[in-house]
């Protein structure tokens, strides 16, 4: 059997642990300096990430909600039958479009806020009679045109096929609605 000196073994382990601790500590300090230099380089060379799909869908959704809310007001007021039918059709169409957009957005992990512009709604609420009809049709025309423009921009900028298909299908629906609005506008004036 071998004679083991426990004191020397303990000293050996203490020295080994001390050297390991010093090595780890020195590595941490040198790595921190490297990390700081990496972070400072990233801060200097900062590039903004833009998600144009999310921005354009957010704008579109805002207009979608505005159009639905002003169309609800048109249904509540005393307006010609054509305008009531147009308002009803627009509400259904915009809700269907909203469902389609939300499906693709959730699939692509995009959160679209539900915010509307109260200014237009208040402006339309104050009007009555022919003034209301004119303001309603003008606002609907502006919103539809803006939605079409946003979707065209989406088809031009995106490389995602799902967004392109959605945009093109929606543009067709919105163009037909815009034509209805123009026909009613020409009849009203």
N, C-alpha and C positions, 0 to 999 in steps of 0.2 A: 504494500500500500504506500502510496506516495504521501509525503508530509507536505501539507498545504499551509502556507502562511496567510491567514485570513486578513491580517493588516495590510499586507502588500497587495492582495487582490482587491481589497476595498479602495486603497489608494489608486490602483490602476483604473478602476471603474470611475472614481471621482475625476481623475484627470481626463479620461475619455469623455465623460459627460460634460465637463467644462469646455473641452475643445469643440465638442458638438454644438454646445450652446453658443460659443463664440462664432462658429461658422454660420449657424442659422441666423444669428443677429446681424452679422455682416452682410449676408445675402439679402436680408430684409431691407437694410438700409440702401444697398446698391439697387435693388429692384424698385424701391420707392423713388429713387432719383430717376430711374429709367421711365417709370410710370408718369412721373410729373412732366418729364420732357415729352412723352407721348401725348399727354393731355394738353400741354401748351401748344404742341404742333397742331393738334386737332382743332383747338380753339382759333388758331391763326388761319387755318385753311378750312374754316367752316363753310359748308355748302348747305343751302336750304333745300329740303326735300319737299317737293310740291306734288300733291295728289290732285290733279286737275279734275279727275272723275268725281271725287268727293265734293270739291268746290262747286262744280257745275250742277251736280245733283242736288246740292244744298240750295242753290239759287232756284233751281227748277221747283223743288219742293215748297219753297217759300211762296213762289208764284202760284203753285197748285193750291195751297191752302187759301191764299187771297181770292183766287177765282171761285173756289167753293163757297167761301163766306159771303162774297158779294152776290153770288148766284142765289144763295139762301135768302138774302135780303130782297132780291128781285122776285122771288116766289112769294114772299110775304106781302109785298106792295101790290097795289092795283095797277097792273100794267097790261098791255095787249097780250092776247093769247099766244102769239108767236114768241114773244120775249119770255113768257112763262115756260113754254115748251123748250126754248133754247136753254134757259137756266137749268131746267130739269135734266136735259141731255148733257149739259156741261158738268153738272154735279156728278152724274153717273160716270161719265167718261173720265173725269179727273180722279175720281175714287179708284176706278179700274187701273188707271195709269199709276197712281200712287201705290197700289198693291204690287204691281209689276216691278216698280222701282225698288220698293222695300224688299222684295224677294231677292233681287240681284244684289242689292246693297248688303243684305245680311249674309248672302253667300260669299261676298267679297270682303266681309268684315268691315263694312263702312257704316258708321252711324250718321243718320241724317236727322238734323234737328227739325222740330215742328214749330216754326215761328212764322207769324204773319205780320203784314204791315197794316196797322190799325188806321193809318192816315186815310187810305183809300176807302176803307169801310165807313169811317165817320163822314167822309165827304159824300159818299153815296147815300148814307142814311138821311142826311140833311135835305137832299133833293126830293122833289115830288113831281108827278105828272110827266110832261114831255121832257123836262129838265132831267129827271131821273132816267128816263129811257135813253136819252142821248149820252149821259155820263156813264151809264151802265155799259152801253154798247162800245163806247170809246175805251173804257177801262178793260173790258173783255178783249177787245181787239189788240190793245197794247200788251196785255199779259200773254195772249196767245202768240203774238209776234215775237215777244221776248223769249218765251219758252222754245219756240221753233229755232230761234237764233242760238240759244244755249245748247240745244240738242245737236244742231249742225256743228257747232264748235266742239262738242263732245266727240262726234264722229271723226272730225278732222284731227283731234289731238290724241285720242286714245288708241292703243294698240290691242286692247281687249275686245275680243269678238263678241262677247255677251253684251257689253255696253254698246257696241256698234249696232247690233241687231235690235236691241231695245230702243235706241235712239231713232233708227230708221222707221221702225214700226210706229213709234209714237209720233214722229213727224207727220206721217200719213194721216193719222187720226186728227192731229191738231190742225193740219191744213184744211181738212174737210170742215172742221168746226169754224175755222176762220172764214171760210167761204160762206157758211151759213150766216155768220155775223155780218159779213159785208152785204149779203142779200137783204137781210132784215134792216140794216142801216140805210140802204138805198130806198127801201120801201117806206121807212119811217120819215125820211127827209123829203 
